[in-house]
Amino acid sequence: MTPPTAGDSSTRTMPCFWPARTVQVSQIFSSGNDVAVQVPSFNGYTYQLQITASLTPTNWVDSSPSQGGTGGVLTFTDSGGGTNNPSRFYRIHVTEP
């Protein structure tokens, strides 16, 4: 998946200043039926995209394989997440080295 071009209304960009164990999503976008979530990473940490259909109660489950931090941006893909059936909430679980 490639991110949409600048100015595309489906792109959300946020500044990212945080401790290594805390993550802010830098970009989220849809591509067909899929949703891609991008996060900056730190070397040595492991990142896992998790989803839940409800925040009350929550039942977070892993959505895609975990990825090791590279010091760059990681992209996670939620296959079928763009269908919004059921609705989904996202978070990134970070494991320290």
DSSP file (Angstrom, degrees, kcal/mol; ACC not computed):
  #  RESIDUE AA STRUCTURE BP1 BP2  ACC     N-H-->O    O-->H-N    N-H-->O    O-->H-N    TCO  KAPPA ALPHA  PHI   PSI    X-CA   Y-CA   Z-CA
    1    1 A M              0   0    0      0, 0.0    30,-0.0     0, 0.0    74,-0.0   0.000 360.0 360.0 360.0 142.0    0.0    0.0    0.0
    2    2 A T        -     0   0    0     34,-0.0     3,-0.1     1,-0.0    34,-0.1  -0.936 360.0-108.0-115.8 143.1    1.2    3.5   -0.7
    3    3 A P        -     0   0    0      0, 0.0     3,-0.1     0, 0.0     8,-0.0  -0.284  41.3-100.1 -64.4 152.6    0.0    6.5    1.3
    4    4 A P        -     0   0    0      0, 0.0     3,-0.1     0, 0.0     2,-0.0  -0.238  47.3 -90.8 -65.6 163.1   -2.3    9.0   -0.5
    5    5 A T    >   -     0   0    0      1,-0.2     3,-1.9    -3,-0.1     6,-0.1  -0.306  55.4 -76.7 -73.5 160.5   -0.9   12.1   -1.9
    6    6 A A  T 3  S+     0   0    0      1,-0.3    -1,-0.2    -3,-0.1     3,-0.1  -0.267 119.8  30.7 -56.9 140.2   -0.7   15.4    0.1
    7    7 A G  T 3  S+     0   0    0      1,-0.3    -1,-0.3    -3,-0.1     2,-0.2   0.244  80.8 137.1  93.1 -13.0   -4.0   17.1    0.3
    8    8 A D    X   -     0   0    0     -3,-1.9     3,-1.8     1,-0.1    -1,-0.3  -0.515  56.2-136.3 -67.1 130.6   -6.0   13.9    0.2
    9    9 A S  T 3  S+     0   0    0      1,-0.3    -1,-0.1    -2,-0.2    -3,-0.0   0.633  98.7  65.7 -68.4 -13.2   -8.7   14.2    2.9
   10   10 A S  T 3  S+     0   0    0     20,-0.1     2,-0.4     2,-0.0    -1,-0.3   0.490  83.1  95.3 -86.6  -1.3   -8.2   10.6    4.1
   11   11 A T    <   -     0   0    0     -3,-1.8     2,-0.5    -6,-0.1    18,-0.1  -0.760  52.0-173.9 -93.4 132.0   -4.7   11.5    5.4
   12   12 A R        -     0   0    0     16,-0.5     2,-0.4    -2,-0.4    16,-0.4  -0.988   3.4-175.1-125.4 121.5   -4.1   12.5    9.0
   13   13 A T        +     0   0    0     -2,-0.5    14,-0.2    14,-0.1    13,-0.1  -0.958   2.7 179.9-119.8 134.8   -0.7   13.6   10.1
   14   14 A M        -     0   0    0     12,-0.7     2,-0.1    -2,-0.4    10,-0.1  -0.964  33.7-105.4-130.8 147.4    0.2   14.4   13.7
   15   15 A P        -     0   0    0      0, 0.0     2,-0.5     0, 0.0     0, 0.0  -0.428  34.1-147.3 -67.4 148.8    3.5   15.6   15.3
   16   16 A C        +     0   0    0     -2,-0.1     2,-0.4     2,-0.0    10,-0.0  -0.891  35.6 145.3-129.2 102.7    5.3   12.9   17.2
   17   17 A F        +     0   0    0     -2,-0.5     6,-0.0     2,-0.0     0, 0.0  -0.959  31.6 122.9-132.4 114.9    7.4   13.6   20.3
   18   18 A W        -     0   0    0     -2,-0.4     2,-0.1     4,-0.1     6,-0.0  -0.978  63.2 -82.5-162.7 162.7    7.2   10.9   23.0
   19   19 A P    >   -     0   0    0      0, 0.0     3,-1.9     0, 0.0    -2,-0.0  -0.427  53.2-104.9 -69.3 157.6    9.2    8.4   25.1
   20   20 A A  T 3  S+     0   0    0      1,-0.3    22,-0.2    -2,-0.1    25,-0.0   0.787 119.7  55.5 -58.5 -30.2   10.1    5.2   23.2
   21   21 A R  T 3  S+     0   0    0     73,-0.0     2,-0.4     2,-0.0    -1,-0.3   0.571 100.7  70.1 -82.6  -6.7    7.4    3.1   25.0
   22   22 A T    <   -     0   0    0     -3,-1.9     2,-0.4    71,-0.1    -4,-0.1  -0.899  68.0-165.6-111.2 140.1    4.6    5.5   24.0
   23   23 A V        -     0   0    0     -2,-0.4     2,-0.4    69,-0.2    69,-0.2  -0.963  12.7-164.0-129.5 141.9    3.5    5.8   20.4
   24   24 A Q        -     0   0    0     -2,-0.4     2,-0.3    16,-0.1   -10,-0.1  -0.987  33.3-114.8-117.9 134.9    1.4    8.2   18.4
   25   25 A V        -     0   0    0     -2,-0.4    14,-0.2     1,-0.2     3,-0.1  -0.513  25.4-167.2 -64.9 127.8    0.0    7.2   15.0
   26   26 A S        +     0   0    0     12,-2.3   -12,-0.7     1,-0.3     2,-0.3   0.763  68.4   1.0 -89.9 -27.3    1.6    9.4   12.4
   27   27 A Q  E     -A   38   0A   0     11,-1.5    11,-3.4   -14,-0.2     2,-0.4  -0.967  54.4-174.6-160.1 143.2   -0.7    8.5    9.6
   28   28 A I  E     +A   37   0A   0    -16,-0.4   -16,-0.5    -2,-0.3     2,-0.3  -0.994  19.9 158.9-138.1 134.8   -3.8    6.4    8.9
   29   29 A F  E     -A   36   0A   0      7,-2.3     7,-3.4    -2,-0.4     2,-0.3  -0.988  32.0-122.3-153.1 158.3   -5.3    5.9    5.5
   30   30 A S  E     -A   35   0A   0     -2,-0.3     2,-0.3     5,-0.2     5,-0.2  -0.776  15.9-174.6-104.5 150.4   -7.6    3.6    3.6
   31   31 A S  E >   -A   34   0A   0      3,-2.5     3,-1.9    -2,-0.3     2,-0.3  -0.846  66.2 -54.1-142.8 100.7   -6.8    1.8    0.3
   32   32 A G  T 3  S-     0   0    0     -2,-0.3    -1,-0.0     1,-0.3    -2,-0.0  -0.530 123.2 -16.0  65.2-124.4   -9.7   -0.1   -1.1
   33   33 A N  T 3  S+     0   0    0     -2,-0.3    49,-2.6    -3,-0.1    50,-0.7   0.420 124.3  84.8 -90.6   0.2  -11.0   -2.4    1.7
   34   34 A D  E <   -A   31   0A   0     -3,-1.9    -3,-2.5    47,-0.3     2,-0.4  -0.658  62.3-147.9-106.2 158.7   -7.9   -2.1    3.8
   35   35 A V  E     -AB  30  78A   0     43,-1.6    43,-3.4    -5,-0.2     2,-0.4  -0.988  11.2-156.5-121.6 134.0   -6.7    0.4    6.4
   36   36 A A  E     -AB  29  77A   0     -7,-3.4    -7,-2.3    -2,-0.4     2,-0.5  -0.926   4.4-165.3-111.3 136.9   -3.0    1.2    6.8
   37   37 A V  E     -AB  28  76A   0     39,-2.7    39,-2.9    -2,-0.4     2,-0.4  -0.985   5.5-162.3-122.1 125.9   -1.7    2.6   10.1
   38   38 A Q  E     +AB  27  75A   0    -11,-3.4   -12,-2.3    -2,-0.5   -11,-1.5  -0.910  11.5 173.4-113.7 137.7    1.8    4.1   10.2
   39   39 A V  E     - B   0  74A   0     35,-2.1    35,-3.3    -2,-0.4   -14,-0.1  -0.996  32.7-116.8-138.2 142.6    3.9    4.8   13.4
   40   40 A P  E     - B   0  73A   0      0, 0.0     2,-0.3     0, 0.0    33,-0.2  -0.471  39.9-156.9 -70.6 152.8    7.4    5.9   14.0
   41   41 A S        -     0   0    0     31,-1.7     2,-0.4    -2,-0.1    27,-0.0  -0.865  15.4-137.2-133.2 164.8    9.6    3.3   15.7
   42   42 A F    >   -     0   0    0     -2,-0.3     3,-1.6   -22,-0.2    27,-0.3  -0.947  37.7 -99.0-119.1 142.4   12.7    2.9   17.8
   43   43 A N  T 3  S+     0   0    0     -2,-0.4    27,-0.2     1,-0.2     3,-0.1  -0.309 106.4  22.2 -57.3 138.9   15.3    0.2   17.3
   44   44 A G  T 3  S+     0   0    0     25,-0.8    -1,-0.2     1,-0.3     2,-0.2   0.184  98.1 106.5  90.9 -17.1   14.9   -2.7   19.7
   45   45 A Y    <   -     0   0    0     -3,-1.6    24,-3.6    51,-0.1     2,-0.4  -0.625  61.6-137.0 -93.2 155.4   11.2   -2.2   20.4
   46   46 A T  E     -CD  68  95B   0     49,-2.3    49,-2.8    22,-0.2     2,-0.4  -0.936  15.9-158.5-114.4 137.5    8.4   -4.5   19.0
   47   47 A Y  E     -CD  67  94B   0     20,-3.2    20,-2.7    -2,-0.4     2,-0.4  -0.922   8.4-174.9-120.6 138.7    5.2   -3.0   17.7
   48   48 A Q  E     - D   0  93B   0     45,-1.9    45,-3.1    -2,-0.4     2,-0.4  -0.983  19.9-138.5-137.3 122.6    1.8   -4.7   17.3
   49   49 A L  E     - D   0  92B   0     -2,-0.4    14,-2.7    16,-0.3    15,-0.7  -0.667  27.7-172.9 -76.5 129.9   -1.3   -3.2   15.7
   50   50 A Q  E     -ED  62  91B   0     41,-2.9    41,-1.9    -2,-0.4     2,-0.3  -0.936   4.9-165.0-125.2 150.3   -4.4   -4.2   17.8
   51   51 A I  E     -ED  61  90B   0     10,-2.6    10,-2.3    -2,-0.3     2,-0.3  -0.918   8.4-177.7-131.3 157.1   -8.1   -3.7   17.0
   52   52 A T  E     - D   0  89B   0     37,-1.5    37,-2.5    -2,-0.3     8,-0.1  -0.978  24.8-144.3-148.3 150.3  -11.4   -3.8   18.9
   53   53 A A  S    S+     0   0    0     -2,-0.3     2,-0.3    35,-0.2    34,-0.2   0.620  87.4  28.9 -87.6 -14.6  -15.0   -3.3   17.7
   54   54 A S        -     0   0    0      3,-0.2     5,-0.5    35,-0.1    -1,-0.2  -0.999  54.4-153.1-147.6 146.1  -16.1   -1.6   20.9
   55   55 A L  S    S+     0   0    0     -2,-0.3     3,-0.5     1,-0.2    -1,-0.1   0.486  84.1  79.2 -94.2  -4.7  -14.5    0.5   23.6
   56   56 A T  S    S+     0   0    0      1,-0.6    -1,-0.2     3,-0.0     2,-0.1  -0.817 116.0   4.8-140.6 100.6  -17.1   -0.7   26.1
   57   57 A P  S    S-     0   0    0      0, 0.0    -1,-0.6     0, 0.0     2,-0.3   0.702  97.3-144.2 -82.1 162.2  -16.0   -3.4   26.9
   58   58 A T        +     0   0    0     -3,-0.5    -3,-0.1    -2,-0.1     2,-0.1  -0.639  21.1 177.8 -88.7 147.7  -12.7   -3.6   25.1
   59   59 A N        -     0   0    0     -5,-0.5    -6,-0.2    -2,-0.3     2,-0.2  -0.603  17.3-163.4-144.2  77.3  -11.4   -6.8   23.6
   60   60 A W        +     0   0    0     -8,-0.1     2,-0.3    -2,-0.1    -8,-0.2  -0.452  11.3 179.7 -70.9 130.9   -8.1   -5.9   21.9
   61   61 A V  E     -E   51   0B   0    -10,-2.3   -10,-2.6    -2,-0.2     2,-0.2  -0.959  35.6 -98.5-129.9 149.5   -6.9   -8.5   19.4
   62   62 A D  E     -E   50   0B   0     -2,-0.3   -12,-0.2   -12,-0.2     4,-0.0  -0.450  32.2-171.7 -66.3 135.4   -3.8   -8.5   17.2
   63   63 A S        +     0   0    0    -14,-2.7    16,-0.2     1,-0.3   -13,-0.1   0.772  63.9   1.1-101.1 -32.6   -4.6   -7.5   13.7
   64   64 A S  S    S-     0   0    0    -15,-0.7    -1,-0.3    14,-0.1   -15,-0.2  -0.908  96.0 -63.0-148.1 170.8   -1.4   -8.2   11.8
   65   65 A P        -     0   0    0      0, 0.0   -16,-0.3     0, 0.0    -2,-0.1  -0.246  58.4-106.6 -60.1 147.9    2.0   -9.6   12.5
   66   66 A S        -     0   0    0    -18,-0.1     2,-0.4    10,-0.0   -18,-0.2  -0.320  34.1-147.8 -69.0 159.4    4.2   -7.7   15.0
   67   67 A Q  E     -C   47   0B   0    -20,-2.7   -20,-3.2     7,-0.0     2,-0.3  -0.983  10.4-122.6-132.9 143.1    7.1   -5.7   13.6
   68   68 A G  E     -C   46   0B   0     -2,-0.4   -22,-0.2   -22,-0.2   -25,-0.1  -0.616  39.0-101.7 -81.2 142.4   10.5   -4.8   15.1
   69   69 A G        -     0   0    0    -24,-3.6   -25,-0.8    -2,-0.3    -1,-0.1  -0.356  35.3-179.8 -63.9 141.8   11.4   -1.2   15.4
   70   70 A T        -     0   0    0      2,-0.3   -27,-0.2   -27,-0.2    -1,-0.1   0.444  52.0-105.7-118.5  -8.0   13.8    0.1   12.7
   71   71 A G  S    S+     0   0    0      1,-0.4     2,-0.1     0, 0.0   -29,-0.1   0.347  99.7  78.7  87.6  -4.9   14.2    3.7   13.7
   72   72 A G  S    S-     0   0    0    -32,-0.1   -31,-1.7     1,-0.1    -1,-0.4  -0.360  97.0 -59.5-116.2-162.5   11.9    4.5   10.8
   73   73 A V  E     -B   40   0A   0    -33,-0.2     2,-0.4    -2,-0.1    -1,-0.1  -0.704  44.4-152.7 -88.4 133.3    8.2    4.4   10.1
   74   74 A L  E     -B   39   0A   0    -35,-3.3   -35,-2.1    -2,-0.4     2,-0.5  -0.847   4.9-152.0-102.4 142.5    6.4    1.1   10.3
   75   75 A T  E     -B   38   0A   0     -2,-0.4     2,-0.4   -37,-0.2   -37,-0.2  -0.971   9.3-170.2-117.8 125.1    3.2    0.4    8.3
   76   76 A F  E     -B   37   0A   0    -39,-2.9   -39,-2.7    -2,-0.5     2,-0.5  -0.903   9.7-150.2-110.0 140.7    0.6   -2.0    9.5
   77   77 A T  E     -B   36   0A   0     -2,-0.4     2,-0.9   -41,-0.2   -41,-0.2  -0.954   6.2-159.6-116.3 127.1   -2.3   -3.2    7.3
   78   78 A D  E >   -B   35   0A   0    -43,-3.4     3,-2.2    -2,-0.5   -43,-1.6  -0.859  23.3-142.2-101.0  96.9   -5.7   -4.1    8.6
   79   79 A S  T 3  S+     0   0    0     -2,-0.9   -45,-0.2     1,-0.3    -2,-0.0  -0.413  85.1   8.0 -63.0 126.0   -7.2   -6.2    5.8
   80   80 A G  T >  S+     0   0    0     -2,-0.2     3,-1.5     1,-0.0     5,-0.4   0.375  92.6 119.9  84.6  -4.2  -10.9   -5.5    5.4
   81   81 A G  G X   +     0   0    0     -3,-2.2     3,-0.9     1,-0.3   -47,-0.3   0.744  65.1  64.6 -65.5 -23.0  -10.7   -2.6    7.9
   82   82 A G  G 3  S+     0   0    0    -49,-2.6    -1,-0.3    -4,-0.4   -48,-0.2   0.553  85.8  71.7 -78.1  -7.0  -11.9   -0.1    5.3
   83   83 A T  G <  S-     0   0    0     -3,-1.5    -1,-0.2   -50,-0.7    -2,-0.2   0.691  90.5-144.2 -79.7 -17.5  -15.3   -1.8    5.0
   84   84 A N    <   +     0   0    0     -3,-0.9     3,-0.3    -4,-0.3    -3,-0.1   0.802  46.7 148.6  58.0  31.1  -16.2   -0.5    8.4
   85   85 A N  S    S+     0   0    0      1,-0.5     2,-0.1    -5,-0.4    -1,-0.1  -0.844  77.9  11.4-135.8  98.7  -18.1   -3.7    9.1
   86   86 A P  S    S-     0   0    0      0, 0.0    -1,-0.5     0, 0.0    -2,-0.2   0.649 108.6-113.3 -78.2 171.2  -17.9   -4.0   12.0
   87   87 A S        -     0   0    0     -3,-0.3     2,-0.4   -34,-0.2    -2,-0.0  -0.271  36.9-149.9 -62.3 156.1  -16.5   -0.6   13.1
   88   88 A R        -     0   0    0     -7,-0.1     2,-0.4   -37,-0.1   -35,-0.2  -0.981  17.0-159.6-137.0 144.8  -12.9   -0.7   14.4
   89   89 A F  E     -D   52   0B   0    -37,-2.5   -37,-1.5    -2,-0.4     2,-0.3  -0.923  21.9-148.8-115.4 147.0  -10.8    1.1   16.9
   90   90 A Y  E     +D   51   0B   0     -2,-0.4     2,-0.3   -39,-0.2   -39,-0.2  -0.860  21.0 165.0-120.9 150.4   -7.0    0.9   16.7
   91   91 A R  E     -D   50   0B   0    -41,-1.9   -41,-2.9    -2,-0.3     2,-0.5  -0.969  29.2-128.9-151.0 161.0   -4.0    1.0   19.1
   92   92 A I  E     -D   49   0B   0     -2,-0.3     2,-0.5   -43,-0.2   -43,-0.2  -0.962  16.9-151.7-113.0 123.9   -0.4    0.1   18.9
   93   93 A H  E     -D   48   0B   0    -45,-3.1   -45,-1.9    -2,-0.5     2,-0.5  -0.842  13.1-157.8 -95.0 128.7    1.0   -2.2   21.6
   94   94 A V  E     -D   47   0B   0     -2,-0.5     2,-0.5   -73,-0.2   -47,-0.2  -0.915   5.4-161.3-112.5 130.4    4.7   -1.6   22.3
   95   95 A T  E     -D   46   0B   0    -49,-2.8   -49,-2.3    -2,-0.5    -2,-0.0  -0.945  17.9-134.9-110.3 127.1    7.0   -4.1   23.9
   96   96 A E              0   0    0     -2,-0.5   -51,-0.1   -51,-0.2   -52,-0.1  -0.429 360.0 360.0 -77.5 153.5   10.3   -2.9   25.3
   97   97 A P              0   0    0      0, 0.0    -1,-0.1     0, 0.0   -52,-0.1   0.502 360.0 360.0 -67.3 360.0   13.5   -4.8   24.7
